[in-house]
Amino acid sequence: MLCRKRSIRHPKFLFGPEEGPSVVELEKPEFDAAAFLASVGLGRRIVQLAPKEAFFSQGDPANSIFYLQTGRAKVTVVSTAGKEATITLVSSGEFVGEAALAAVPGLRLSTATAITDCTALKIGRGEMIRVMHEEHSFSELLMKFLLQRSMRIQADLVDQLFNSSEKRLARILLLMAEFGQPGGPEQYIPKISQETLAEMIGTTRSRVSFFMNRFRKLGFIEYNGRIKVHKSLLNAVLLDQLPERNPERPLGSASPRSASKAVSGLR
């Protein structure tokens, strides 16, 4: 009996000229976002920064994005009057300078500075946009980050509008200790000055010092050069069990009435 040969047709004829994957698409390896963010390549390089060294400064051209591989950083802005304010903290695994992806590139609106020794991947704006367009998995990763950053900013705004300065300080300490993040909280948070903490919660250094001493007396934190945050602080915030607001006054305050007015003005 004769065997009839089975013809194998090219994918182009199976799917038609406008359908199905091309040969190039079939041979293209799967994109690995983690590998992309961990290695150098076209339009991207690794940078090392020491504490207090800037990734970029306010007013610089917004022509790149940084992916923080290790370390901690802060983002600050300076007003026309010269007053500086810390607006957010950046941890490893996060992007910084993402505003450079705006449709019309311009100048940096903030300054990003290393708090600890940092290793980051610096990605050129053009390369970042190219990968976003070509690799859907990377676009999804970036979108997830941007949504999380947006939610964090909204939570910061609500915190600033409705919570006391003491509760705002407790929340910042918990965020820096990464409570609620995968892998468990860190034992010690990066070194940060009371002036920076005061800028972030919108109060004075003396108030931060007062609250920190009270947190230590209550066993919420240990503070001996570096700050160690205990889970009891998280429980106190979640259950709204922080001590009554201002049960005692910092040294040097004139009177309960004047202290109350000062604190109200800071909120």
C-alpha positions as protocol buffer text, in pm:
chain_id: "A"
residue {
  index: 1
  type: MET
  ca { x: 0 y: 0 z: 0 }
}
residue {
  index: 2
  type: LEU
  ca { x: 134 y: 339 z: -90 }
}
residue {
  index: 3
  type: CYS
  ca { x: 195 y: 588 z: 188 }
}
residue {
  index: 4
  type: ARG
  ca { x: 74 y: 935 z: 122 }
}
residue {
  index: 5
  type: LYS
  ca { x: 312 y: 1205 z: 227 }
}
residue {
  index: 6
  type: ARG
  ca { x: 177 y: 1459 z: 476 }
}
residue {
  index: 7
  type: SER
  ca { x: 261 y: 1812 z: 381 }
}
residue {
  index: 8
  type: ILE
  ca { x: 366 y: 2051 z: 655 }
}
residue {
  index: 9
  type: ARG
  ca { x: 265 y: 2404 z: 582 }
}
residue {
  index: 10
  type: HIS
  ca { x: 452 y: 2710 z: 700 }
}
residue {
  index: 11
  type: PRO
  ca { x: 285 y: 2898 z: 990 }
}
residue {
  index: 12
  type: LYS
  ca { x: 243 y: 3193 z: 756 }
}
residue {
  index: 13
  type: PHE
  ca { x: 2 y: 2992 z: 539 }
}
residue {
  index: 14
  type: LEU
  ca { x: -175 y: 2836 z: 835 }
}
residue {
  index: 15
  type: PHE
  ca { x: -260 y: 3167 z: 992 }
}
residue {
  index: 16
  type: GLY
  ca { x: -277 y: 3387 z: 684 }
}
residue {
  index: 17
  type: PRO
  ca { x: -72 y: 3698 z: 614 }
}
residue {
  index: 18
  type: GLU
  ca { x: -224 y: 3899 z: 900 }
}
residue {
  index: 19
  type: GLU
  ca { x: -267 y: 3634 z: 1169 }
}
residue {
  index: 20
  type: GLY
  ca { x: -57 y: 3433 z: 1412 }
}
residue {
  index: 21
  type: PRO
  ca { x: 294 y: 3483 z: 1547 }
}
residue {
  index: 22
  type: SER
  ca { x: 584 y: 3557 z: 1316 }
}
residue {
  index: 23
  type: VAL
  ca { x: 901 y: 3349 z: 1301 }
}
residue {
  index: 24
  type: VAL
  ca { x: 1085 y: 3627 z: 1485 }
}
residue {
  index: 25
  type: GLU
  ca { x: 826 y: 3622 z: 1766 }
}
residue {
  index: 26
  type: LEU
  ca { x: 846 y: 3243 z: 1793 }
}
residue {
  index: 27
  type: GLU
  ca { x: 1224 y: 3256 z: 1834 }
}
residue {
  index: 28
  type: LYS
  ca { x: 1227 y: 3553 z: 2074 }
}
residue {
  index: 29
  type: PRO
  ca { x: 1328 y: 3448 z: 2428 }
}
residue {
  index: 30
  type: GLU
  ca { x: 1099 y: 3533 z: 2717 }
}
residue {
  index: 31
  type: PHE
  ca { x: 1181 y: 3869 z: 2877 }
}
residue {
  index: 32
  type: ASP
  ca { x: 1316 y: 3849 z: 3233 }
}
residue {
  index: 33
  type: ALA
  ca { x: 1239 y: 4174 z: 3417 }
}
residue {
  index: 34
  type: ALA
  ca { x: 1444 y: 4074 z: 3723 }
}
residue {
  index: 35
  type: ALA
  ca { x: 1750 y: 4005 z: 3508 }
}
residue {
  index: 36
  type: PHE
  ca { x: 1701 y: 4332 z: 3319 }
}
residue {
  index: 37
  type: LEU
  ca { x: 1695 y: 4531 z: 3645 }
}
residue {
  index: 38
  type: ALA
  ca { x: 1997 y: 4346 z: 3785 }
}
residue {
  index: 39
  type: SER
  ca { x: 2241 y: 4384 z: 3496 }
}
residue {
  index: 40
  type: VAL
  ca { x: 2403 y: 4646 z: 3278 }
}
residue {
  index: 41
  type: GLY
  ca { x: 2331 y: 4678 z: 2908 }
}
residue {
  index: 42
  type: LEU
  ca { x: 2234 y: 4919 z: 2635 }
}
residue {
  index: 43
  type: GLY
  ca { x: 2119 y: 5244 z: 2796 }
}
residue {
  index: 44
  type: ARG
  ca { x: 2166 y: 5127 z: 3153 }
}
residue {
  index: 45
  type: ARG
  ca { x: 2454 y: 5105 z: 3402 }
}
residue {
  index: 46
  type: ILE
  ca { x: 2518 y: 5034 z: 3770 }
}
residue {
  index: 47
  type: VAL
  ca { x: 2596 y: 5328 z: 3999 }
}
residue {
  index: 48
  type: GLN
  ca { x: 2725 y: 5322 z: 4357 }
}
residue {
  index: 49
  type: LEU
  ca { x: 2636 y: 5604 z: 4599 }
}
residue {
  index: 50
  type: ALA
  ca { x: 2763 y: 5681 z: 4947 }
}
residue {
  index: 51
  type: PRO
  ca { x: 2535 y: 5823 z: 5218 }
}
residue {
  index: 52
  type: LYS
  ca { x: 2432 y: 6185 z: 5145 }
}
residue {
  index: 53
  type: GLU
  ca { x: 2531 y: 6151 z: 4779 }
}
residue {
  index: 54
  type: ALA
  ca { x: 2264 y: 6261 z: 4530 }
}
residue {
  index: 55
  type: PHE
  ca { x: 2113 y: 6045 z: 4255 }
}
residue {
  index: 56
  type: PHE
  ca { x: 1992 y: 6367 z: 4096 }
}
residue {
  index: 57
  type: SER
  ca { x: 1915 y: 6721 z: 4210 }
}
residue {
  index: 58
  type: GLN
  ca { x: 1618 y: 6949 z: 4173 }
}
residue {
  index: 59
  type: GLY
  ca { x: 1652 y: 7139 z: 3845 }
}
residue {
  index: 60
  type: ASP
  ca { x: 1861 y: 6872 z: 3668 }
}
residue {
  index: 61
  type: PRO
  ca { x: 1742 y: 6740 z: 3330 }
}
residue {
  index: 62
  type: ALA
  ca { x: 1496 y: 6454 z: 3379 }
}
residue {
  index: 63
  type: ASN
  ca { x: 1666 y: 6211 z: 3142 }
}
residue {
  index: 64
  type: SER
  ca { x: 1695 y: 5888 z: 3343 }
}
residue {
  index: 65
  type: ILE
  ca { x: 1524 y: 5661 z: 3598 }
}
residue {
  index: 66
  type: PHE
  ca { x: 1692 y: 5475 z: 3883 }
}
residue {
  index: 67
  type: TYR
  ca { x: 1606 y: 5131 z: 4015 }
}
residue {
  index: 68
  type: LEU
  ca { x: 1734 y: 5094 z: 4372 }
}
residue {
  index: 69
  type: GLN
  ca { x: 1891 y: 4749 z: 4407 }
}
residue {
  index: 70
  type: THR
  ca { x: 2021 y: 4791 z: 4763 }
}
residue {
  index: 71
  type: GLY
  ca { x: 2010 y: 5066 z: 5025 }
}
residue {
  index: 72
  type: ARG
  ca { x: 1770 y: 5342 z: 5127 }
}
residue {
  index: 73
  type: ALA
  ca { x: 1717 y: 5691 z: 4985 }
}
residue {
  index: 74
  type: LYS
  ca { x: 1500 y: 5995 z: 5043 }
}
residue {
  index: 75
  type: VAL
  ca { x: 1332 y: 6240 z: 4806 }
}
residue {
  index: 76
  type: THR
  ca { x: 1327 y: 6607 z: 4905 }
}
residue {
  index: 77
  type: VAL
  ca { x: 1208 y: 6937 z: 4760 }
}
residue {
  index: 78
  type: VAL
  ca { x: 1327 y: 7290 z: 4827 }
}
residue {
  index: 79
  type: SER
  ca { x: 1093 y: 7588 z: 4812 }
}
residue {
  index: 80
  type: THR
  ca { x: 1181 y: 7920 z: 4652 }
}
residue {
  index: 81
  type: ALA
  ca { x: 1237 y: 8050 z: 5005 }
}
residue {
  index: 82
  type: GLY
  ca { x: 1501 y: 7782 z: 5060 }
}
residue {
  index: 83
  type: LYS
  ca { x: 1301 y: 7560 z: 5295 }
}
residue {
  index: 84
  type: GLU
  ca { x: 1363 y: 7187 z: 5243 }
}
residue {
  index: 85
  type: ALA
  ca { x: 1107 y: 6913 z: 5301 }
}
residue {
  index: 86
  type: THR
  ca { x: 1136 y: 6533 z: 5276 }
}
residue {
  index: 87
  type: ILE
  ca { x: 841 y: 6398 z: 5079 }
}
residue {
  index: 88
  type: THR
  ca { x: 910 y: 6023 z: 5065 }
}
residue {
  index: 89
  type: LEU
  ca { x: 1155 y: 5744 z: 5142 }
}
residue {
  index: 90
  type: VAL
  ca { x: 1273 y: 5490 z: 4885 }
}
residue {
  index: 91
  type: SER
  ca { x: 1362 y: 5129 z: 4967 }
}
residue {
  index: 92
  type: SER
  ca { x: 1542 y: 4861 z: 4766 }
}
residue {
  index: 93
  type: GLY
  ca { x: 1328 y: 4722 z: 4487 }
}
residue {
  index: 94
  type: GLU
  ca { x: 1170 y: 5061 z: 4407 }
}
residue {
  index: 95
  type: PHE
  ca { x: 1215 y: 5314 z: 4129 }
}
residue {
  index: 96
  type: VAL
  ca { x: 1309 y: 5676 z: 4182 }
}
residue {
  index: 97
  type: GLY
  ca { x: 1292 y: 5957 z: 3930 }
}
residue {
  index: 98
  type: GLU
  ca { x: 999 y: 5799 z: 3744 }
}
residue {
  index: 99
  type: ALA
  ca { x: 866 y: 6148 z: 3660 }
}
residue {
  index: 100
  type: ALA
  ca { x: 1122 y: 6145 z: 3377 }
}
residue {
  index: 101
  type: LEU
  ca { x: 878 y: 5922 z: 3187 }
}
residue {
  index: 102
  type: ALA
  ca { x: 640 y: 6216 z: 3138 }
}
residue {
  index: 103
  type: ALA
  ca { x: 532 y: 6277 z: 2779 }
}
residue {
  index: 104
  type: VAL
  ca { x: 730 y: 6601 z: 2766 }
}
residue {
  index: 105
  type: PRO
  ca { x: 1071 y: 6565 z: 2935 }
}
residue {
  index: 106
  type: GLY
  ca { x: 1169 y: 6857 z: 3154 }
}
residue {
  index: 107
  type: LEU
  ca { x: 1362 y: 6928 z: 3472 }
}
residue {
  index: 108
  type: ARG
  ca { x: 1370 y: 6738 z: 3799 }
}
residue {
  index: 109
  type: LEU
  ca { x: 1118 y: 6868 z: 4052 }
}
residue {
  index: 110
  type: SER
  ca { x: 1291 y: 6705 z: 4349 }
}
residue {
  index: 111
  type: THR
  ca { x: 1624 y: 6574 z: 4479 }
}
residue {
  index: 112
  type: ALA
  ca { x: 1696 y: 6208 z: 4556 }
}
residue {
  index: 113
  type: THR
  ca { x: 1970 y: 6144 z: 4811 }
}
residue {
  index: 114
  type: ALA
  ca { x: 2118 y: 5822 z: 4951 }
}
residue {
  index: 115
  type: ILE
  ca { x: 2056 y: 5762 z: 5322 }
}
residue {
  index: 116
  type: THR
  ca { x: 2275 y: 5451 z: 5332 }
}
residue {
  index: 117
  type: ASP
  ca { x: 2524 y: 5301 z: 5085 }
}
residue {
  index: 118
  type: CYS
  ca { x: 2321 y: 5243 z: 4770 }
}
residue {
  index: 119
  type: THR
  ca { x: 2355 y: 5040 z: 4454 }
}
residue {
  index: 120
  type: ALA
  ca { x: 2122 y: 5139 z: 4172 }
}
residue {
  index: 121
  type: LEU
  ca { x: 2062 y: 5072 z: 3806 }
}
residue {
  index: 122
  type: LYS
  ca { x: 2052 y: 5396 z: 3607 }
}
residue {
  index: 123
  type: ILE
  ca { x: 1830 y: 5356 z: 3302 }
}
residue {
  index: 124
  type: GLY
  ca { x: 1818 y: 5616 z: 3026 }
}
residue {
  index: 125
  type: ARG
  ca { x: 1477 y: 5761 z: 2949 }
}
residue {
  index: 126
  type: GLY
  ca { x: 1481 y: 5638 z: 2588 }
}
residue {
  index: 127
  type: GLU
  ca { x: 1574 y: 5282 z: 2687 }
}
residue {
  index: 128
  type: MET
  ca { x: 1308 y: 5278 z: 2959 }
}
residue {
  index: 129
  type: ILE
  ca { x: 1037 y: 5388 z: 2715 }
}
residue {
  index: 130
  type: ARG
  ca { x: 1152 y: 5131 z: 2458 }
}
residue {
  index: 131
  type: VAL
  ca { x: 1131 y: 4842 z: 2705 }
}
residue {
  index: 132
  type: MET
  ca { x: 791 y: 4961 z: 2829 }
}
residue {
  index: 133
  type: HIS
  ca { x: 656 y: 4953 z: 2473 }
}
residue {
  index: 134
  type: GLU
  ca { x: 809 y: 4619 z: 2374 }
}
residue {
  index: 135
  type: GLU
  ca { x: 781 y: 4414 z: 2694 }
}
residue {
  index: 136
  type: HIS
  ca { x: 434 y: 4388 z: 2848 }
}
residue {
  index: 137
  type: SER
  ca { x: 561 y: 4210 z: 3161 }
}
residue {
  index: 138
  type: PHE
  ca { x: 790 y: 4502 z: 3237 }
}
residue {
  index: 139
  type: SER
  ca { x: 510 y: 4753 z: 3176 }
}
residue {
  index: 140
  type: GLU
  ca { x: 293 y: 4561 z: 3424 }
}
residue {
  index: 141
  type: LEU
  ca { x: 573 y: 4565 z: 3684 }
}
residue {
  index: 142
  type: LEU
  ca { x: 619 y: 4939 z: 3645 }
}
residue {
  index: 143
  type: MET
  ca { x: 244 y: 5004 z: 3654 }
}
residue {
  index: 144
  type: LYS
  ca { x: 216 y: 4805 z: 3977 }
}
residue {
  index: 145
  type: PHE
  ca { x: 491 y: 5014 z: 4131 }
}
residue {
  index: 146
  type: LEU
  ca { x: 331 y: 5342 z: 4022 }
}
residue {
  index: 147
  type: LEU
  ca { x: -6 y: 5239 z: 4168 }
}
residue {
  index: 148
  type: GLN
  ca { x: 159 y: 5144 z: 4496 }
}
residue {
  index: 149
  type: ARG
  ca { x: 345 y: 5476 z: 4502 }
}
residue {
  index: 150
  type: SER
  ca { x: 18 y: 5662 z: 4433 }
}
residue {
  index: 151
  type: MET
  ca { x: -157 y: 5478 z: 4717 }
}
residue {
  index: 152
  type: ARG
  ca { x: 135 y: 5558 z: 4947 }
}
residue {
  index: 153
  type: ILE
  ca { x: 113 y: 5929 z: 4861 }
}
residue {
  index: 154
  type: GLN
  ca { x: -262 y: 5930 z: 4929 }
}
residue {
  index: 155
  type: ALA
  ca { x: -204 y: 5757 z: 5263 }
}
residue {
  index: 156
  type: ASP
  ca { x: 63 y: 6018 z: 5348 }
}
residue {
  index: 157
  type: LEU
  ca { x: -182 y: 6297 z: 5267 }
}
residue {
  index: 158
  type: VAL
  ca { x: -456 y: 6146 z: 5484 }
}
residue {
  index: 159
  type: ASP
  ca { x: -202 y: 6095 z: 5762 }
}
residue {
  index: 160
  type: GLN
  ca { x: -92 y: 6458 z: 5739 }
}
residue {
  index: 161
  type: LEU
  ca { x: -448 y: 6593 z: 5738 }
}
residue {
  index: 162
  type: PHE
  ca { x: -612 y: 6385 z: 6010 }
}
residue {
  index: 163
  type: ASN
  ca { x: -353 y: 6231 z: 6243 }
}
residue {
  index: 164
  type: SER
  ca { x: -157 y: 6388 z: 6526 }
}
residue {
  index: 165
  type: SER
  ca { x: 215 y: 6452 z: 6482 }
}
residue {
  index: 166
  type: GLU
  ca { x: 283 y: 6171 z: 6730 }
}
residue {
  index: 167
  type: LYS
  ca { x: 90 y: 5918 z: 6524 }
}
residue {
  index: 168
  type: ARG
  ca { x: 254 y: 6043 z: 6205 }
}
residue {
  index: 169
  type: LEU
  ca { x: 595 y: 5982 z: 6362 }
}
residue {
  index: 170
  type: ALA
  ca { x: 493 y: 5630 z: 6468 }
}
residue {
  index: 171
  type: ARG
  ca { x: 376 y: 5555 z: 6112 }
}
residue {
  index: 172
  type: ILE
  ca { x: 704 y: 5680 z: 5959 }
}
residue {
  index: 173
  type: LEU
  ca { x: 907 y: 5462 z: 6196 }
}
residue {
  index: 174
  type: LEU
  ca { x: 697 y: 5157 z: 6108 }
}
residue {
  index: 175
  type: LEU
  ca { x: 734 y: 5225 z: 5735 }
}
residue {
  index: 176
  type: MET
  ca { x: 1109 y: 5257 z: 5768 }
}
residue {
  index: 177
  type: ALA
  ca { x: 1122 y: 4929 z: 5962 }
}
residue {
  index: 178
  type: GLU
  ca { x: 915 y: 4775 z: 5677 }
}
residue {
  index: 179
  type: PHE
  ca { x: 647 y: 4625 z: 5901 }
}
residue {
  index: 180
  type: GLY
  ca { x: 396 y: 4443 z: 5682 }
}
residue {
  index: 181
  type: GLN
  ca { x: 644 y: 4387 z: 5398 }
}
residue {
  index: 182
  type: PRO
  ca { x: 745 y: 4042 z: 5270 }
}
residue {
  index: 183
  type: GLY
  ca { x: 1039 y: 3894 z: 5457 }
}
residue {
  index: 184
  type: GLY
  ca { x: 954 y: 4048 z: 5794 }
}
residue {
  index: 185
  type: PRO
  ca { x: 1059 y: 4379 z: 5948 }
}
residue {
  index: 186
  type: GLU
  ca { x: 1420 y: 4490 z: 5973 }
}
residue {
  index: 187
  type: GLN
  ca { x: 1582 y: 4488 z: 6312 }
}
residue {
  index: 188
  type: TYR
  ca { x: 1717 y: 4840 z: 6283 }
}
residue {
  index: 189
  type: ILE
  ca { x: 1606 y: 5124 z: 6058 }
}
residue {
  index: 190
  type: PRO
  ca { x: 1867 y: 5326 z: 5865 }
}
residue {
  index: 191
  type: LYS
  ca { x: 2027 y: 5617 z: 6046 }
}
residue {
  index: 192
  type: ILE
  ca { x: 1809 y: 5924 z: 6009 }
}
residue {
  index: 193
  type: SER
  ca { x: 1824 y: 6255 z: 6190 }
}
residue {
  index: 194
  type: GLN
  ca { x: 1546 y: 6399 z: 6401 }
}
residue {
  index: 195
  type: GLU
  ca { x: 1548 y: 6702 z: 6172 }
}
residue {
  index: 196
  type: THR
  ca { x: 1460 y: 6479 z: 5876 }
}
residue {
  index: 197
  type: LEU
  ca { x: 1186 y: 6305 z: 6074 }
}
residue {
  index: 198
  type: ALA
  ca { x: 1048 y: 6645 z: 6172 }
}
residue {
  index: 199
  type: GLU
  ca { x: 1040 y: 6755 z: 5806 }
}
residue {
  index: 200
  type: MET
  ca { x: 854 y: 6439 z: 5706 }
}
residue {
  index: 201
  type: ILE
  ca { x: 577 y: 6470 z: 5965 }
}
residue {
  index: 202
  type: GLY
  ca { x: 547 y: 6848 z: 5963 }
}
residue {
  index: 203
  type: THR
  ca { x: 655 y: 6941 z: 6314 }
}
residue {
  index: 204
  type: THR
  ca { x: 963 y: 7059 z: 6502 }
}
residue {
  index: 205
  type: ARG
  ca { x: 1274 y: 6872 z: 6609 }
}
residue {
  index: 206
  type: SER
  ca { x: 1191 y: 6930 z: 6976 }
}
residue {
  index: 207
  type: ARG
  ca { x: 853 y: 6758 z: 6933 }
}
residue {
  index: 208
  type: VAL
  ca { x: 1018 y: 6462 z: 6758 }
}
residue {
  index: 209
  type: SER
  ca { x: 1270 y: 6434 z: 7041 }
}
residue {
  index: 210
  type: PHE
  ca { x: 986 y: 6445 z: 7296 }
}
residue {
  index: 211
  type: PHE
  ca { x: 787 y: 6172 z: 7119 }
}
residue {
  index: 212
  type: MET
  ca { x: 1094 y: 5953 z: 7066 }
}
residue {
  index: 213
  type: ASN
  ca { x: 1177 y: 5967 z: 7436 }
}
residue {
  index: 214
  type: ARG
  ca { x: 819 y: 5874 z: 7521 }
}
residue {
  index: 215
  type: PHE
  ca { x: 819 y: 5583 z: 7274 }
}
residue {
  index: 216
  type: ARG
  ca { x: 1139 y: 5457 z: 7434 }
}
residue {
  index: 217
  type: LYS
  ca { x: 995 y: 5481 z: 7787 }
}
residue {
  index: 218
  type: LEU
  ca { x: 689 y: 5285 z: 7673 }
}
residue {
  index: 219
  type: GLY
  ca { x: 905 y: 5012 z: 7519 }
}
residue {
  index: 220
  type: PHE
  ca { x: 796 y: 5084 z: 7160 }
}
residue {
  index: 221
  type: ILE
  ca { x: 1151 y: 5152 z: 7039 }
}
residue {
  index: 222
  type: GLU
  ca { x: 1513 y: 5121 z: 7143 }
}
residue {
  index: 223
  type: TYR
  ca { x: 1722 y: 5424 z: 7063 }
}
residue {
  index: 224
  type: ASN
  ca { x: 2097 y: 5411 z: 7117 }
}
residue {
  index: 225
  type: GLY
  ca { x: 2262 y: 5560 z: 6810 }
}
residue {
  index: 226
  type: ARG
  ca { x: 2031 y: 5355 z: 6584 }
}
residue {
  index: 227
  type: ILE
  ca { x: 1658 y: 5301 z: 6617 }
}
residue {
  index: 228
  type: LYS
  ca { x: 1507 y: 4957 z: 6669 }
}
residue {
  index: 229
  type: VAL
  ca { x: 1129 y: 4945 z: 6631 }
}
residue {
  index: 230
  type: HIS
  ca { x: 929 y: 4686 z: 6826 }
}
residue {
  index: 231
  type: LYS
  ca { x: 603 y: 4526 z: 6714 }
}
residue {
  index: 232
  type: SER
  ca { x: 431 y: 4685 z: 7016 }
}
residue {
  index: 233
  type: LEU
  ca { x: 441 y: 5019 z: 6831 }
}
residue {
  index: 234
  type: LEU
  ca { x: 252 y: 4863 z: 6540 }
}
residue {
  index: 235
  type: ASN
  ca { x: -9 y: 4722 z: 6778 }
}
residue {
  index: 236
  type: ALA
  ca { x: -47 y: 5060 z: 6949 }
}
residue {
  index: 237
  type: VAL
  ca { x: -108 y: 5235 z: 6615 }
}
residue {
  index: 238
  type: LEU
  ca { x: -347 y: 4971 z: 6476 }
}
residue {
  index: 239
  type: LEU
  ca { x: -550 y: 4960 z: 6798 }
}
residue {
  index: 240
  type: ASP
  ca { x: -527 y: 5338 z: 6845 }
}
residue {
  index: 241
  type: GLN
  ca { x: -366 y: 5288 z: 7184 }
}
residue {
  index: 242
  type: LEU
  ca { x: -101 y: 5558 z: 7174 }
}
residue {
  index: 243
  type: PRO
  ca { x: -91 y: 5761 z: 7497 }
}
residue {
  index: 244
  type: GLU
  ca { x: -318 y: 6060 z: 7533 }
}
residue {
  index: 245
  type: ARG
  ca { x: -204 y: 6348 z: 7324 }
}
residue {
  index: 246
  type: ASN
  ca { x: 53 y: 6569 z: 7498 }
}
residue {
  index: 247
  type: PRO
  ca { x: 7 y: 6447 z: 7859 }
}
residue {
  index: 248
  type: GLU
  ca { x: 323 y: 6634 z: 7945 }
}
residue {
  index: 249
  type: ARG
  ca { x: 509 y: 6925 z: 7791 }
}
residue {
  index: 250
  type: PRO
  ca { x: 862 y: 6934 z: 7653 }
}
residue {
  index: 251
  type: LEU
  ca { x: 1102 y: 7137 z: 7863 }
}
residue {
  index: 252
  type: GLY
  ca { x: 1103 y: 7504 z: 7786 }
}
residue {
  index: 253
  type: SER
  ca { x: 741 y: 7536 z: 7674 }
}
residue {
  index: 254
  type: ALA
  ca { x: 569 y: 7838 z: 7822 }
}
residue {
  index: 255
  type: SER
  ca { x: 226 y: 7708 z: 7912 }
}
residue {
  index: 256
  type: PRO
  ca { x: -24 y: 7435 z: 7819 }
}
residue {
  index: 257
  type: ARG
  ca { x: -230 y: 7688 z: 7624 }
}
residue {
  index: 258
  type: SER
  ca { x: 61 y: 7820 z: 7418 }
}
residue {
  index: 259
  type: ALA
  ca { x: 192 y: 7466 z: 7359 }
}
residue {
  index: 260
  type: SER
  ca { x: -153 y: 7359 z: 7239 }
}
residue {
  index: 261
  type: LYS
  ca { x: -171 y: 7650 z: 6996 }
}
residue {
  index: 262
  type: ALA
  ca { x: 177 y: 7576 z: 6862 }
}
residue {
  index: 263
  type: VAL
  ca { x: 102 y: 7211 z: 6801 }
}
residue {
  index: 264
  type: SER
  ca { x: -235 y: 7293 z: 6641 }
}
residue {
  index: 265
  type: GLY
  ca { x: -60 y: 7529 z: 6405 }
}
residue {
  index: 266
  type: LEU
  ca { x: 181 y: 7254 z: 6300 }
}
residue {
  index: 267
  type: ARG
  ca { x: -87 y: 7000 z: 6212 }
}
